[in-house]
Amino acid sequence: MSARTRLVLVGGGHAHALVLHGLAEAPEPGIDVALVAPDRFAPYSGMLPGHVAGLYSREEMHIDLERAAARIGGRFLCARAIGFHGAARRIDLDDGTNLSFDILSIDIGITPDIDAIAGAREYAIAVKPIGDLLAKTDELIERVRGPGGPRRILVVGGGAAGVCLAFALKARLSRENGAGAALAVAIATAGDIAPEINAPARFLLRRALAREGVGLRLNARVTAIDAHGASLADGTRIAADAVLATSHAKAPAVLGLGDLARDPDGFLAIDETLRVIGQERVFAAGDCATSVAHPRPKAGVFAVRQGPALFSNIRALARGEPLRPFVPQRDWLMLIADGRGGAIASRGRFLAFGGRLAFRLKDWLDRRFMALFGD
Ligand SMILES: Cc1cc2nc3c(=O)[nH]c(=O)nc-3n(C[C@H](O)[C@H](O)[C@H](O)COP(=O)(O)OP(=O)(O)OC[C@H]3O[C@@H](n4cnc5c(N)ncnc54)[C@H](O)[C@@H]3O)c2cc1C
């Protein structure tokens, strides 16, 4: 390595936000940081549905990456990485330049598998990547406000993200244009609702969906989307004026452009130190990485947990110290907001509660996270 360590962070995901915070709290004078991301402002997923629901302002739920990099004397490069060369210690950027590194870390999230459903590319709103979502929901809300705008909104995919968005859209649109009765929001999902939460929480969730008037079609595998709704595998139809697709996501193709090890699904394969398998100087975290020893669902809660471990292992590598293994938690708290100041909480197999207390906990946790990046 050169006398100073050139640390390149690719992507402004949640884990990298925490690396920047770590470096701000405990400065490492020997490290020069360059952060590469296509957008200066990175949305925090925990507050994203709350913003759609009208509960948080845009500033409250975005991390200013340029400011976070500047705070530690680092550079922010507004660009997209298009090639990763571990052996040559270089990445390629979409502006035609490249960047050499001593240590590289990749946290670029996940991308929609829009072609997995026929017609989705043309007719559906893909919710991933989350950086692009708000412009699309703003546009949808604008259309709903207009005369003759969509009145039946279908969310395809009943995972936590789809459920939160359905709640948020229902709450916001009902409140804003008084179209409550005329406006229908429904979820169609291939299996059961929110498989990532426990059975008691799922019971509370179904009750909350019914109370808010969000329709639910279980065991409804959507195979095609068109201008008038969705077709299901069993041959039936769901009529809709606007469709949001939350169900299919895949590894960003760019991860395959270079020499980094990937798992069979195309995600970067990482070891317990969060380094890409076979790479001494390349780390990866968040949705774009899969821990070979400890695979977990792709969720922001894991990206957040990886952040401090990623920071200390990057620092250890720069200092020539041993790296520590990181084992992600087996049980985690899931909090699904209902868009009206309530939430459903789930942890492990049995803990479940709902209502305003659950939302207050979620709000406190989310604001505490965002406060790390404020003034
Ligand atoms: C509506 C919704 C609600 C959700 N709510 C929750 C929740 O409550 N709890 C939860 O645990 N999870 C939630 N999720 C999932 C969560 O959003 C993701 O798991 C989380 O954002 C993953 O974080 P990450 O660090 O992997 O990267 P991301 O947050 O996806 O960020 C990736 C970053 O990389 C940048 N980038 C992308 N490509 C490149 C490139 N080629 N070069 C450089 N930079 C690049 C992007 O611009 C972005 O800054 C939700 C998802 C959605 C859609």
Ligand as a Chemical Component Dictionary entry (heavy atoms), coordinates in Angstrom:
data_LIG
# 
_chem_comp.id                   LIG 
_chem_comp.type                 NON-POLYMER 
_chem_comp.pdbx_formal_charge   0 
_chem_comp.three_letter_code    LIG 
# 
loop_
_chem_comp_atom.comp_id 
_chem_comp_atom.atom_id 
_chem_comp_atom.alt_atom_id 
_chem_comp_atom.type_symbol 
_chem_comp_atom.charge 
_chem_comp_atom.model_Cartn_x 
_chem_comp_atom.model_Cartn_y 
_chem_comp_atom.model_Cartn_z 
_chem_comp_atom.pdbx_ordinal 
LIG C1  C1  C 0 -40.514 0.887  0.200  1  
LIG C2  C2  C 0 -39.434 0.113  0.894  2  
LIG C3  C3  C 0 -39.422 0.051  2.270  3  
LIG C4  C4  C 0 -38.450 -0.672 2.944  4  
LIG N1  N1  N 0 -38.482 -0.693 4.303  5  
LIG C5  C5  C 0 -37.579 -1.425 4.960  6  
LIG C6  C6  C 0 -37.602 -1.484 6.383  7  
LIG O1  O1  O 0 -38.456 -0.881 7.045  8  
LIG N2  N2  N 0 -36.664 -2.261 7.014  9  
LIG C7  C7  C 0 -35.725 -2.939 6.304  10 
LIG O2  O2  O 0 -34.894 -3.633 6.920  11 
LIG N3  N3  N 0 -35.640 -2.869 4.968  12 
LIG C8  C8  C 0 -36.547 -2.134 4.274  13 
LIG N4  N4  N 0 -36.484 -2.079 2.905  14 
LIG C9  C9  C 0 -35.361 -2.729 2.218  15 
LIG C10 C10 C 0 -34.185 -1.734 2.178  16 
LIG O3  O3  O 0 -34.539 -0.647 1.368  17 
LIG C11 C11 C 0 -32.912 -2.298 1.611  18 
LIG O4  O4  O 0 -32.676 -3.561 2.143  19 
LIG C12 C12 C 0 -31.734 -1.376 1.968  20 
LIG O5  O5  O 0 -31.927 -0.098 1.372  21 
LIG C13 C13 C 0 -30.434 -1.955 1.503  22 
LIG O6  O6  O 0 -29.418 -1.062 1.827  23 
LIG P1  P1  P 0 -28.043 -1.125 1.075  24 
LIG O7  O7  O 0 -27.044 -0.605 2.033  25 
LIG O8  O8  O 0 -27.808 -2.475 0.519  26 
LIG O9  O9  O 0 -28.138 -0.144 -0.178 27 
LIG P2  P2  P 0 -29.202 0.877  -0.714 28 
LIG O10 O10 O 0 -29.898 1.585  0.384  29 
LIG O11 O11 O 0 -30.027 0.186  -1.739 30 
LIG O12 O12 O 0 -28.266 1.951  -1.441 31 
LIG C14 C14 C 0 -27.480 1.642  -2.566 32 
LIG C15 C15 C 0 -26.654 2.845  -2.940 33 
LIG O13 O13 O 0 -25.757 2.514  -3.980 34 
LIG C16 C16 C 0 -25.843 3.464  -5.028 35 
LIG N5  N5  N 0 -25.475 2.777  -6.275 36 
LIG C17 C17 C 0 -26.221 1.891  -6.971 37 
LIG N6  N6  N 0 -25.542 1.443  -8.037 38 
LIG C18 C18 C 0 -24.330 2.058  -7.999 39 
LIG C19 C19 C 0 -23.170 2.008  -8.817 40 
LIG N7  N7  N 0 -23.103 1.229  -9.889 41 
LIG N8  N8  N 0 -22.106 2.788  -8.489 42 
LIG C20 C20 C 0 -22.149 3.577  -7.394 43 
LIG N9  N9  N 0 -23.216 3.648  -6.565 44 
LIG C21 C21 C 0 -24.281 2.901  -6.875 45 
LIG C22 C22 C 0 -27.255 3.986  -4.936 46 
LIG O14 O14 O 0 -27.409 5.215  -5.569 47 
LIG C23 C23 C 0 -27.433 4.051  -3.429 48 
LIG O15 O15 O 0 -26.800 5.217  -2.912 49 
LIG C24 C24 C 0 -37.440 -1.349 2.207  50 
LIG C25 C25 C 0 -37.450 -1.275 0.811  51 
LIG C26 C26 C 0 -38.428 -0.547 0.151  52 
LIG C27 C27 C 0 -38.416 -0.496 -1.358 53 
# 
loop_
_chem_comp_bond.comp_id 
_chem_comp_bond.atom_id_1 
_chem_comp_bond.atom_id_2 
_chem_comp_bond.value_order 
_chem_comp_bond.pdbx_ordinal 
LIG C1  C2  SING 1  
LIG C2  C3  SING 2  
LIG C2  C26 DOUB 3  
LIG C3  C4  DOUB 4  
LIG C4  N1  SING 5  
LIG C4  C24 SING 6  
LIG N1  C5  DOUB 7  
LIG C5  C6  SING 8  
LIG C5  C8  SING 9  
LIG C6  O1  DOUB 10 
LIG C6  N2  SING 11 
LIG N2  C7  SING 12 
LIG C7  O2  DOUB 13 
LIG C7  N3  SING 14 
LIG N3  C8  DOUB 15 
LIG C8  N4  SING 16 
LIG N4  C9  SING 17 
LIG N4  C24 SING 18 
LIG C9  C10 SING 19 
LIG C10 O3  SING 20 
LIG C10 C11 SING 21 
LIG C11 O4  SING 22 
LIG C11 C12 SING 23 
LIG C12 O5  SING 24 
LIG C12 C13 SING 25 
LIG C13 O6  SING 26 
LIG O6  P1  SING 27 
LIG P1  O7  DOUB 28 
LIG P1  O8  SING 29 
LIG P1  O9  SING 30 
LIG O9  P2  SING 31 
LIG P2  O10 DOUB 32 
LIG P2  O11 SING 33 
LIG P2  O12 SING 34 
LIG O12 C14 SING 35 
LIG C14 C15 SING 36 
LIG C15 O13 SING 37 
LIG C15 C23 SING 38 
LIG O13 C16 SING 39 
LIG C16 N5  SING 40 
LIG C16 C22 SING 41 
LIG N5  C17 SING 42 
LIG N5  C21 SING 43 
LIG C17 N6  DOUB 44 
LIG N6  C18 SING 45 
LIG C18 C19 SING 46 
LIG C18 C21 DOUB 47 
LIG C19 N7  SING 48 
LIG C19 N8  DOUB 49 
LIG N8  C20 SING 50 
LIG C20 N9  DOUB 51 
LIG N9  C21 SING 52 
LIG C22 O14 SING 53 
LIG C22 C23 SING 54 
LIG C23 O15 SING 55 
LIG C24 C25 DOUB 56 
LIG C25 C26 SING 57 
LIG C26 C27 SING 58 
# 
